Every structure is written in structure tokens, then in C-alpha cells.
């Protein structure tokens, strides 16, 4: 008998809607759901515990409300502090709400589907319930510090008994705030890359190690409860592939790996724009601070130099001015020099204020961003060229070796 544990966060219509799990819709409109058997479903959530069928559903929070409550309780502080940092950095457009975390495919709960058997042959509902209950208990004991089960449902109203379970990964960020982040959570739980000698990527990440361990745990508990399960996973969800199909599947996989490598050195347009925006902002602010001071200071020095020259000229003996007049002119020039020095500091402040005028600032930043885009694109093109310039004979040898393995 096959044992299945599949994970995901989104489908073709976006992130998964938890309303499917606790039947927060009219099941009479779904042909694949037996409304009568739906009354036997088992529900559990982290705030209210167990419920069965339609018993007390009106008084209980829905799964949607439970997940929203959990996110507000645990991640609201992080959202507020991050928004404050965005505003200090003048990037209010990056602000998010707690609801945004629930809708984002990187921070929303992950959903797992657990099943023993299929529509032709499966275990009794009582056995599946016992297996998943033990699995969730052990799951919580091992990973509960960073992976939190929010809710789960045992569906008995469809073709095959199965369980939908949703959980969230979290860990503290560098500011000490708790927030949803899968990679950091798994790292703190001690999970390593499947192949530590290679770079982290789509086919080499801690989530793969975590899923493999969870699958082993699920199989062990099923076997402990007398369920005879096949332990060898089926590649790609199919039992058999003809040789040519297998070759094609491997070629597709290698193509995906190549694309993954390219993605690491290729910025998305939105990410590049954000990067360029940050460069422009920092460059402009730096110019306001340093260039303004340097320019005004240098200008002040030149003015003072000219003033001193004029003082020396007008007070020189050859001007044949009376001594009293020369002394008066000298004192006036000294006072004027002191006034020039005071005005220099005021000029720095005024020039900075003028440069920070929103219209002038945006116009200057646009010029900086235009040059930055060109520079970033040139560097990316160079990196792509270097990646594509791998030795052909090396790639040919790798391809030949893989083909020999398939024959």
C-alpha cells in the first residue's frame, strides 16, 4: 500500500484556501463531496482542539479565523517594526500587513496532504486517524519550536480518506523579531543540505532534508500500527517509464537545473529596480552630505583668499592711506572675514535643503538610476556569458556519462 505525504503552498489559483479543509462553503455544490459523510469529518486547530462533523460549528472559529488570529498574535510586532524601518528608509511602498503574510506564497502556511492507500484500497478511517495523531504528536515534539501546526482535517467525505494539515515555519530575524521564514527555521532545527558539498538551490536545500525525514517518520508510525506500506518513493508519481521517456524526463530535469543556475545570476526586473532605487537613494544622500560640504567649503576658502588679497592690497603702504584709515579698513576686513566664515555654515544647510527638495531630488535620482541600470545590466550580461562559456568538452563528457548510465 502506498503512503503519501505531499506539500505545497499554492496552485494555479494562488495560495491554497483553507476553507476547503474545514468545509466553510456549501458542500452541496461539490460533486466529489458526500454531504452526509461530511458530518463524520474530524477537525482540529491550535486554539480550539478537536471538533467532529457539524457539532458546534456555529460557535467555533473557522480555520481562516484561526490562522489569522495566530499570525496576528505571533507576527504583528514584526510587521509593525518592519514597516517602521521601511518608512525611515523612505520606502513606504514596501509596507505590508499581517494579512499580506497570509496571502504571500513565501510566508503563508504550508499545507501537507497525508494518505494511506488510494481509491481502490485504503486503510479504515480509524487507522488513518490513529497514525496521523501519533505522527502530529511526534512532529510537534521534534520540530514544534520552529514549525507550528495550525490546523488539520480528516476528510471522510471524498473517494479516499485523507488528511489536510497546515503549518508555519518561523524563527527570529536579526532584529530579534519572530517572523515566518522557512530556511532559518530549518537551519536552527539542525537540518543540513542533502549534499553539503554543493551550493544551496532548488535541488539542494534544507526543506528537502526536512521532507525526507517527515516521510520516514510517517512510514515508521504507519508500520508500527500494522499498515504494510511501500517504502520506496515513486519518482515523479508514476510507476514506470519507458527508456526514452526516462531519458526525456532526465533531460527536462537537467534543463531545470541549468535554469536554476541562471536564475541565481539573473535579477528579476522588480528586484533590479529595487536594487537600483536603493543605489540612487544612497548615492544622492551621500552627495548631499559630502559633496555639498566640500563644494561650499572650497568656495568659502576661495572667497576668503580673495578677501585677504584685497585686504593686503588696500592696506599696503603704497596706497598712501592715513594710518587711521588703514587700521579701520583692516578691522572692517577682519569682521567681514569672520562673517564669511559664519555664512559658510549657513550655506551648507541651505544647499542641502535645496537639494532635498522632492522634485529636484527625484530628477537627480532618475539620472543616477539610469546609469545604475546600465551598469547592472552590463555586469549581469558578463556573468551570463561567463556561465555559458563552460568548456564544451566537459559538458559533452558529462552528457555521455549520463547516457551510458541510462543504457
Long-range contacts (C-beta under 8 A, 24 or more apart in sequence): 1-116, 1-117, 1-121, 1-122, 1-123, 1-227, 1-228, 1-229, 1-230, 2-116, 2-117, 2-118, 2-229, 2-230, 2-234, 3-115, 3-116, 3-215, 3-218, 3-219, 3-222, 3-227, 3-229, 3-230, 4-113, 4-114, 4-115, 4-116, 5-112, 5-113, 5-114, 5-211, 5-214, 5-215, 5-218, 6-112, 6-113, 7-110, 7-111, 7-112, 7-113, 7-211, 8-110, 8-111, 9-105, 9-106, 9-108, 9-109, 9-110, 9-111, 10-105, 10-108, 14-103, 14-105, 15-102, 15-103, 15-104, 15-105, 15-108, 16-108, 16-111, 18-63, 18-64, 18-67, 18-109, 18-111, 18-151, 18-166, 19-62, 19-63, 19-64, 20-164, 21-63, 21-111, 21-151, 21-152, 21-153, 21-155, 21-164, 21-166, 22-62, 22-63, 22-151, 22-153, 24-62, 24-63, 24-64, 27-157, 32-158, 32-159, 33-157, 33-158, 34-157, 34-158, 35-157, 36-157, 37-156, 37-157, 38-156, 38-157, 40-125, 40-156, 40-157, 41-153, 41-154, 41-155, 41-156, 41-157, 42-129, 42-153, 42-154, 42-156, 43-151, 43-152, 43-153, 43-154, 44-151, 44-152, 44-153, 45-150, 45-151, 46-70, 46-148, 46-149, 46-150, 46-151, 63-150, 63-151, 63-166, 66-150, 66-151, 67-102, 67-109, 67-150, 67-151, 67-166, 68-98, 68-99, 68-102, 70-148, 70-150, 70-168, 71-98, 71-101, 71-102, 71-168, 72-98, 74-170, 74-178, 75-101, 75-170, 75-178, 75-179, 75-180, 77-177, 77-178, 78-173, 78-177, 78-178, 78-179, 81-175, 81-177, 82-177, 89-281, 90-281, 91-277, 101-180, 106-180, 106-182, 107-179, 107-180, 107-181, 108-168, 108-180, 109-150, 109-166, 109-167, 109-168, 110-166, 110-167, 110-168, 110-169, 110-182, 111-164, 111-165, 111-166, 112-164, 112-165, 112-166, 112-167, 112-214, 113-162, 113-163, 113-164, 113-165, 114-162, 114-163, 114-165, 114-218, 115-160, 115-161, 115-162, 115-163, 116-161, 116-222, 116-227, 116-229, 117-160, 118-160, 119-159, 119-160, 122-160, 122-161, 123-161, 123-227, 125-154, 125-156, 125-161, 127-225, 127-226, 127-227, 128-154, 128-161, 128-162, 128-163, 129-154, 130-225, 131-218, 131-221, 131-222, 131-225, 131-227, 132-163, 132-165, 134-221, 134-224, 134-225, 135-217, 135-218, 135-221, 136-165, 138-217, 138-221, 139-214, 139-217, 142-217, 143-189, 145-188, 145-189, 146-170, 146-171, 146-185, 146-186, 146-188, 146-189, 147-185, 147-189, 182-207, 183-207, 186-210, 201-260, 201-261, 201-264, 202-256, 202-257, 202-260, 203-257, 203-260, 243-406, 246-406, 247-403, 247-406, 250-402, 250-406, 254-402, 261-387, 262-384, 262-387, 265-380, 265-383, 265-384, 265-387, 266-380, 266-384, 267-376, 267-380, 272-373, 272-376, 275-376, 276-369, 276-372, 276-373, 276-376, 277-369, 279-368, 279-369, 279-372, 280-365, 280-366, 280-368, 280-369, 280-372, 281-365, 283-368, 284-361, 284-364, 284-365, 284-368, 287-355, 288-352, 288-355, 288-356, 289-352, 292-348, 292-351, 292-352, 292-355, 293-348, 295-351, 296-344, 296-347, 296-348, 296-351, 297-344, 297-348, 299-347, 300-340, 300-341, 300-343, 300-344, 300-347, 303-340, 304-337, 304-340, 304-341, 307-333, 307-336, 307-337, 307-340, 308-337, 311-337
